[in-house]
Amino acid sequence: MRELINHRATYVFVALIALTGVGYLATGLPESESTIWAQVVFLACVKVRWVLLDFMELRAAPVRLRLVFEGWVLLMGGALIAINWLG
């Protein structure tokens, strides 16, 4: 049981839950809607990256494959934020 608690995936799982809560709470802030939306998209990109690296085991993948997935996360997050600001 102790080795399960001290495993990296356990810490990432707890952080994912915490970021989900932060994203939920951020939607209730009295800031502009586009700023909150960009923050929530950023948090979602961080969560996607952690899921890809730790639960799909891309942390140990070849560098090219890892760069493709991390580039995809950056591209999609940037595209979503750009579409929101331009639209």
C-alpha positions in Angstrom: 0.0 0.0 0.0 2.8 2.4 0.8 4.4 2.0 -2.6 1.1 2.9 -4.2 0.9 6.1 -2.3 4.4 7.1 -3.1 4.0 6.4 -6.8 4.2 9.4 -9.2 0.8 8.6 -10.8 -0.9 9.0 -7.4 0.5 12.5 -7.0 -0.4 13.4 -10.6 -4.0 12.0 -10.0 -4.4 14.2 -6.9 -3.0 17.2 -8.8 -5.5 16.6 -11.7 -8.3 16.5 -9.2 -7.1 19.8 -7.6 -6.7 21.5 -11.1 -10.3 20.4 -11.9 -11.5 22.1 -8.8 -9.5 25.2 -9.6 -10.9 25.3 -13.1 -14.4 25.0 -11.7 -13.9 27.7 -9.1 -12.3 30.0 -11.7 -15.6 30.0 -13.7 -17.3 31.8 -10.8 -14.7 34.7 -10.6 -16.0 38.2 -11.5 -13.3 38.7 -14.2 -13.9 39.1 -18.0 -15.3 36.0 -19.6 -12.4 35.7 -22.1 -9.7 35.8 -19.4 -11.4 33.1 -17.4 -11.9 31.0 -20.5 -8.2 31.3 -21.4 -7.2 30.3 -17.8 -9.5 27.2 -18.0 -8.1 26.2 -21.4 -4.6 26.6 -20.0 -5.4 24.4 -17.0 -7.0 21.8 -19.4 -3.7 21.8 -21.5 -1.7 21.2 -18.3 -4.0 18.3 -17.4 -3.9 16.8 -20.9 -0.1 16.9 -20.8 0.1 15.2 -17.4 -2.3 12.5 -18.6 -0.3 11.9 -21.7 3.0 11.8 -19.9 2.1 9.8 -16.8 -0.9 7.6 -17.6 -0.2 6.9 -21.3 3.5 6.5 -20.3 4.9 9.0 -22.9 7.4 10.2 -20.4 9.5 7.2 -21.4 8.6 7.3 -25.1 11.2 8.2 -27.8 11.9 11.9 -28.0 10.2 12.4 -31.4 6.9 10.8 -30.3 6.9 12.8 -27.1 7.6 16.1 -29.0 4.7 15.3 -31.4 2.3 14.9 -28.5 3.5 17.9 -26.6 3.4 20.0 -29.7 -0.2 18.8 -30.3 -1.1 20.0 -26.8 0.5 23.4 -27.4 -1.0 23.8 -30.8 -4.6 22.9 -29.7 -4.4 25.1 -26.6 -3.1 28.0 -28.5 -5.6 27.5 -31.2 -8.5 27.5 -28.7 -7.3 30.6 -27.0 -6.7 32.4 -30.3 -10.1 31.5 -31.6 -11.7 32.8 -28.4 -9.8 36.1 -28.6 -10.4 36.6 -32.3 -14.0 35.6 -32.3 
